[in-house]
Amino acid sequence: MRVLVTGGTGHSGSYIIPDLVAAGHEVTGLARSETAAAALSALGAKVRRGDLADLDGLKEAHAGRHARAGVPR
């Protein structure tokens, strides 16, 4: 399954992303900064630069994904 994760660099995301990757899912994390992008990559996720405030960008990031996991802070 292709999954888009928002909030993936927080405490919960640091557990959820590796579990999804280990289960064989293709995980993409939404990152606002280079620091967040590096953290997502280190967890095994592909990186998509963007921001939740950018609705068009979020729609593009979600295109082709089967699910979105919004991890709260």
C-alpha positions in Angstrom: 0.0 0.0 0.0 1.2 3.5 -0.8 0.8 5.7 2.3 1.3 9.5 2.8 2.2 10.4 6.4 1.8 13.9 7.8 3.4 14.7 11.1 5.9 11.9 10.6 8.8 13.6 12.3 7.1 13.8 15.7 7.3 11.3 18.6 4.5 9.1 17.3 5.6 9.3 13.7 9.1 8.0 14.5 7.4 4.7 15.5 4.7 4.6 12.9 6.8 5.1 9.8 9.4 2.3 10.5 6.5 0.0 11.3 4.7 0.8 8.0 8.0 0.4 6.1 8.8 -2.9 7.8 5.3 -4.2 6.9 6.2 -3.6 3.2 4.3 -0.4 2.6 5.6 2.4 0.4 5.7 5.4 2.8 6.0 9.0 1.8 6.4 11.7 4.5 5.4 15.3 4.1 8.3 17.6 5.1 8.3 21.4 5.5 12.1 21.7 6.1 15.4 20.1 5.2 15.7 18.9 8.7 12.3 17.1 8.6 13.2 15.7 5.2 16.4 14.2 6.5 14.6 12.7 9.5 11.9 11.1 7.3 14.5 9.7 5.0 16.4 8.2 8.0 13.1 6.5 9.0 12.9 4.8 5.6 10.2 7.1 4.1 10.3 8.8 0.7 10.1 12.6 1.1 7.7 15.0 -0.3 8.3 18.7 0.5 5.2 20.6 1.4 2.9 22.1 4.0 -0.6 21.2 5.3 -1.6 24.8 4.7 -1.0 24.3 0.9 -4.2 22.5 -0.1 -3.2 22.1 -3.8 0.2 20.8 -2.8 -1.4 18.4 -0.3 -3.7 17.1 -3.0 -0.7 16.5 -5.3 1.2 14.7 -2.5 -1.9 12.4 -1.9 -2.3 11.6 -5.6 -1.7 7.9 -6.2 -1.7 7.0 -2.5 -4.0 4.5 -1.0 -4.1 6.1 2.4 -3.0 9.1 4.5 -2.0 8.9 8.1 -2.2 12.2 9.9 0.0 11.8 13.1 -0.9 14.5 15.7 1.8 16.3 17.5 
